[in-house]
Amino acid sequence: MGKVVVNAEVGSVFSLSEIAWQMLAAIKGLRFSHCDPGGLCCYLSEGEGEPERPFYCREMDRSDDALVRTVERLGTLANAGHTNLRIVAVPDNVDWEVRSVNGYEYVTDGKKIWT
């Protein structure tokens, strides 16, 4: 079974807390600089003196191992604002996508839904 991170809070968008961004950066071997107040974007670099570049939640691979480990380790501390991050188990070899209804996200392959 694979793992996918979703936001299970109606009326909010997928975002990470500053501590989650910091842990994610550390796991990926990147240098944390800062993130926006809502946790939608963070600035990271490859190392000291390297240029910072933005990383956006909307562009994240929700099954990324570093993201999953961050949410597993931090639990509710990974949440930013009004998010409620959860990890959903999805069978291997399924072509899935994350969909949202009023901010509440679920995983689907078009036939079945995982929440």
N, C-alpha and C positions, 0 to 999 in steps of 0.2 A: 504494500500500500504506500502511495505517495502522500505527501503532506502539502497542503496549500493554506496560506494565511488569508483570511477574509475579515472584513469589518461587519460585525453583527449588530450594529446600532442604526436604527432608523433615523434619518435626518442628518447624518454626518457623512464624512468622506474618509476613505482609507488614508491614515497618516500615522506617523510614529512620534513618540516622545523624544526629547533630546537625549535622554539616557539610552534609549533604544538605538538612535542614530549612532551614538558613541560606541556602543557595543558592536553594532553591525560593522562599523568602520574598522574596529580592532580585529574582529574575526576575519575580515577581508584583507587585513594588512594595509589599510589606508589611514591617512591622518585626518582626524576630524577638525574642522575649523569652526563652523557655526551652522545653525539651521534657522529657518523662519519660525516665527512664534507659533504657527499652527502645525508645524511638523510636516508640511507637505513637500518641503524642499530642504536639502542639506548641502553644504559645501565641503567637499573632501579633496584631498590631494594624494599623490603617490608617495609623498614624503616631504621633509623639511626643504623649503626653497622651491618646491615644485608648484606649478600653477594650480589654483583651486578650480574645481569645476562643479557645477550643480548636479545633484542627483535628485530625481523627482519620484515621489511615491507612485504616481500614475504610470511610470515606466518600469516599475519593478517586476521582476519575475516572481510571482507569488509563491512559487515552489522552490525558490532559491534556498539552499541549505543554510546559508548564513542567516537569512531572514527567519526561517523556521526556528533555528536554534536560539536566536535572539528573543523571539516571542515565547518560546518554551521556557527559557531561563528567567525572563523578567516577569512573565505573567501580566498582570494588570498594569505594571509599571511601564510596559511597552506602549500603552494607550496614550494618544495625544488628544487633548480637547475632549470631545464627546465620543471618541471611538471606543469600540469594544472588540478588540482583535481576538480572533479564535483560529484554531488550527483544525482544518477539515481533512479527514482521511479520504483519499480518492484511489480507486483501484489502479494498479499499474496498467500500462498499455491502453489508457483511455485518452482520447483527444478532447480535453476539457477546456473550459474558459470560465472566467469569473464574470458574473452578471450582477447588476445592482437594481434594486427597486427602492427608491427613496432613500438611498444610502445603505440599506441592508443588502449585503452581498451573499451570493451563493455560488456554488460551483456546479456546472452542468456540462453534459456532452450533447445537449439538444434533445435527449430522450429521458435522462434521469437527472435528478437534482441531489446534490450533497450539501448539507448545512452543518 
